[in-house]
Every structure is written in structure tokens, then in C-alpha cells.
Amino acid sequence: MELMIIVYFLVFIIFALIIYAIMQLKLAGMKIKDFWSFIEANQMLDKLYAFSKKYEKMSVQEQVIFLMEAEKVFNAFDKVPKIIWEEEYDKYTDVLDTYKNIKVLRWVSN
């Protein structure tokens, strides 16, 4: 009987923490879907950051994929307040600079 009370209490605490986290996201003006896409975009940003260091050696197909993925990351980051991702700002700007350079190279080649 005591074990069941402890289990119920722990489950209640877990649900309360989840509701609290959701409430904090809502108070920050974000949607849960936007925050989740930000988390996924943050993981993609790390991969794009690694590719951005060697963008001059990318093939045309790799450049197109880089541009498409970078646009997805930029859209996800735009939906979240900057204070949340200020730690990733350097990576973001490096990827953005590479994005601009690739766009210019593709525009000049056409």
C-alpha cells in the first residue's frame, strides 16, 4: 500500500513538472511545436557548422542540400527568442555566412 502511494506521488510530480515546463514555454510566447523544431534544428546546426568549414570543397549537390537544410534551421531559430539560443550564436553566424557565400557563388556561376 505504501509503495502504491509513493508511485502515485512520483507520477503526479512528473506530470506537474511537464505541465510547468509547458506553461513556461507558453508564457515565453512559444508553441510546443516551435520549441521542438528548435531542438531538432539545434542538432542540425552542429552538423551544418562542421560542413560550413569546408564549403569551398562541396559539390553542387552538397551545396544545394546545405542551402535547404540551413533555411530550415534559420526558420526554426527565428521562431524562438534569441535569449534561448545565444550560446549558439557563433555557430549560427558562421552557418549564415557560409549560406550567403554559397548563394553568391551559385548566383555568379549562373
C-alpha positions as CSV (number, residue, x, y, z in Angstrom):
1,M,0.0,0.0,0.0
2,E,2.8,2.4,0.9
3,L,4.6,1.6,-2.4
4,M,1.5,2.4,-4.4
5,I,1.2,5.8,-2.7
6,I,4.8,6.6,-3.5
7,V,4.4,5.6,-7.1
8,Y,1.3,7.7,-7.5
9,F,3.1,10.6,-5.8
10,L,6.0,10.3,-8.2
11,V,3.8,10.1,-11.2
12,F,1.9,13.2,-10.0
13,I,5.2,15.1,-9.6
14,I,6.3,14.1,-13.1
15,F,3.1,15.3,-14.7
16,A,3.3,18.5,-12.6
17,L,6.8,19.2,-13.9
18,I,5.7,18.6,-17.5
19,I,2.8,21.0,-17.1
20,Y,5.1,23.5,-15.6
21,A,7.5,23.3,-18.5
22,I,4.7,23.7,-21.0
23,M,3.3,26.7,-19.1
24,Q,6.8,28.3,-19.1
25,L,7.0,27.8,-22.9
26,K,3.6,29.4,-23.4
27,L,4.5,32.3,-21.1
28,A,7.6,32.9,-23.3
29,G,5.3,33.2,-26.3
30,M,6.3,29.9,-27.9
31,K,4.4,27.0,-29.2
32,I,5.5,23.5,-28.2
33,K,5.9,22.5,-31.9
34,D,8.2,25.5,-32.4
35,F,10.3,24.6,-29.4
36,W,10.6,21.0,-30.6
37,S,11.6,22.1,-34.1
38,F,14.2,24.4,-32.4
39,I,15.7,21.4,-30.6
40,E,15.9,19.5,-33.8
41,A,17.3,22.5,-35.7
42,N,19.9,22.9,-33.0
43,Q,21.2,19.4,-33.7
44,M,21.2,20.2,-37.4
45,L,23.1,23.4,-36.7
46,D,26.0,21.4,-35.3
47,K,26.2,19.3,-38.5
48,L,25.9,22.3,-40.7
49,Y,28.6,24.1,-38.7
50,A,31.0,21.3,-39.5
51,F,30.1,21.4,-43.2
52,S,30.5,25.2,-43.2
53,K,34.2,24.9,-42.6
54,K,34.7,23.2,-45.9
55,Y,32.0,24.7,-48.1
56,E,34.5,25.5,-50.9
57,K,35.1,21.8,-51.4
58,M,31.4,20.9,-51.6
59,S,29.9,19.6,-54.8
60,V,27.0,21.4,-56.3
61,Q,24.6,18.8,-54.9
62,E,26.1,19.2,-51.4
63,Q,25.7,22.9,-51.7
64,V,22.0,22.7,-52.6
65,I,21.4,20.3,-49.7
66,F,23.3,22.7,-47.4
67,L,21.2,25.6,-48.5
68,M,18.0,23.7,-48.0
69,E,18.9,22.5,-44.5
70,A,20.3,25.9,-43.5
71,E,16.9,27.5,-44.4
72,K,15.1,25.0,-42.2
73,V,17.5,25.9,-39.3
74,F,17.0,29.6,-39.9
75,N,13.2,29.3,-39.9
76,A,13.3,27.3,-36.6
77,F,15.6,29.7,-34.9
78,D,13.5,32.7,-36.0
79,K,10.5,31.3,-34.1
80,V,12.4,31.1,-30.7
81,P,13.5,34.1,-28.7
82,K,17.2,34.9,-29.1
83,I,18.0,34.7,-25.4
84,I,17.4,30.9,-25.6
85,W,20.0,30.3,-28.3
86,E,22.6,33.0,-27.6
87,E,25.1,30.3,-26.8
88,E,24.8,29.0,-30.4
89,Y,25.1,32.5,-31.9
90,D,28.7,32.0,-33.2
91,K,27.7,28.7,-35.0
92,Y,24.6,30.4,-36.3
93,T,26.5,33.3,-37.8
94,D,29.2,31.0,-39.3
95,V,26.5,28.9,-41.0
96,L,24.7,32.1,-42.1
97,D,28.0,33.5,-43.6
98,T,28.6,30.2,-45.4
99,Y,25.0,30.2,-46.6
100,K,25.5,33.7,-48.1
101,N,28.8,32.8,-49.7
102,I,27.2,29.7,-51.4
103,K,24.3,31.8,-52.6
104,V,26.7,34.4,-54.1
105,L,28.8,31.6,-55.7
106,R,25.7,30.0,-57.2
107,W,24.4,33.4,-58.4
108,V,27.7,34.3,-60.0
109,S,28.0,30.8,-61.7
110,N,24.5,31.2,-63.2
